[in-house]
Amino acid sequence: MKLGMFMMPLHPPGRNATETLAEDREAFLLADRLGYSEAFVGEHVTDLAENVTSCLMFLASLAHETKNIVLGSGTINMPNSHPAAIAAQVAMLDHILKGRFIMGISPGGLMSDAEVFGNYQKNRNAMFVESINMVLKIWESDGPLDLQGEFFKVSTRQTAIPEIGQGLILKPYQKPHPPIVGTAVAPFSQGVTEMAKRGWTPISANFLLPEWVKTHWPKYVEGREAVGAKPSPAEWRVAKSIFVADDEKTAQRYGKSAEGPYHFYFKQLVRKLVGFSGRSNLFKLDQAQPDSEITPEYVVDKLVIAGTVDSVVDQLLAFRRQVGDFGTLLYACHDWKDPALGQRSMELMATEVMPRVNAAIAKGAA
C-alpha cells in the first residue's frame, strides 16, 4: 500500500493567511522529503477558513521545490471555471511538472462558491460533465475550436490562424492527458461507477464512515466491468484523518479532544454538511438518528484514527479489514496548531506506521 496525502486546507479563519499558506506549502515539502508518493490539495474561493483559492496556482508554487512527489488537484471545481481556462492551465502545469501531476476534478461542494459563480441554482453535475468533456475535446483537437454546450461555449473558429499557432490550446505533457481522479463523497456513489467506465479512479473522502467507504469498491468494480476492464484495488485511493504521537496522552488530546485541530476540522464540516447542505446521512448508519446527535465529538470519535505507532498500526489494519483492500492511503493533513506535533505525526506515519502496515499485509495478517 502506498502512502499519499490529501489536504483540505482548513484553518481557523482568524489565522493569518500568509502563515497558513506557508504552513500548507511546508507540509507538501515535508511529504516529499519523507517519501510520500503523492499529495493533493483542495480549493475554494469563498471560504476564509480555506484560503487556497486555486489548487493549480498552489501546486505551481511547489513545482521546482519538490523532487519526487506527484502533485494532484484535489479538486478543480469544474463548474466554477471555463473549460478553456482549465484545459490551458492544467496543460501548462503538467509541462512544468514534467508529468508529476494528477488531475482531480469534481462539481464542487461549497455552496457559497456555487452562488458566487452563478451556478447555485443550476445542475452542477451536468455542468461538471459538460466541462470535463470539453476539456478532453480541447486536448484532442488539432484545428480551430468550435464546441457548443448547454452551459459553455469554446470557439476560436472566427479568429484562428493555425499555421502560426493562434486559436489553439496547449496539450498536456502526459499523453493523452494526466490521470484523472474524482472524489467520492456519498454512500453507494453512482459517480464512482461512471468514473470507472471512463478510466478515472476514485478517492474515498476522509469524512465518510468506514461502512460507507466500503460501498465504493463494488461501484468501481461495476463500472470497470461494464467496459470490459479488470479492476484492481491498486487503483483505489482512500483518505483518512490520522494522528500519530509518541505517547497516547498526546495522541488523544491533540487528535480527539476539542483542544486539537481535528476537532476544529470536523466542527467546521458538521456545520457545512449537516447544518447547511443537508448531508447528515454521511455521518449516520441509521438514518433515523437525529441530526442533533451529529456533534463534532461524535464525528471525531467515529472518523479519526489517533494513537501511538502501535495503536495506529492496529487501527489502520482493522480499518482495511473493514473496507477492503485499496492501493493508496491518503493521510489527511490538518491544521498544524502545534507544528512540532503535526510534523512528527507525518514523520511517524511514513517511517514507522506504513512499513509495519505493509509488512503485516505481506504476511497476510490484514
Secondary structure, 3 states (H helix, E strand, C coil): CEEEEEECCCCCCCCCHHHHHHHHHHHHHHHHHHCCCEEEECCCCCCCCCCCCCHHHHHHCCCCCCCCCEEEECCEEHHHCCHHHHHHHHHHHHHHCCCCEEEEEECCCCHHHHHHCCCCCCCHHHHHHHHHHHHHHHHHCCCCCEEECCCCEEECCCCCEHHHCECCCCCCCCCCCCCEEEEECCCCCHHHHHHHHCCCEEEECCCCCHHHHCCHHHHHHHHHHHCCCCCCHHHCEEEEEEEECCCHHHHHHHHHCCCCHHHHHHHHHHHHHCCCCCCHHHHCCCCCCCHHHCCHHHHHHHHEEEECHHHHHHHHHHHHHHHCCCCEEEEEECCCCCHHHHHHHHHHHHHHHHHHHHHHHHCCCC
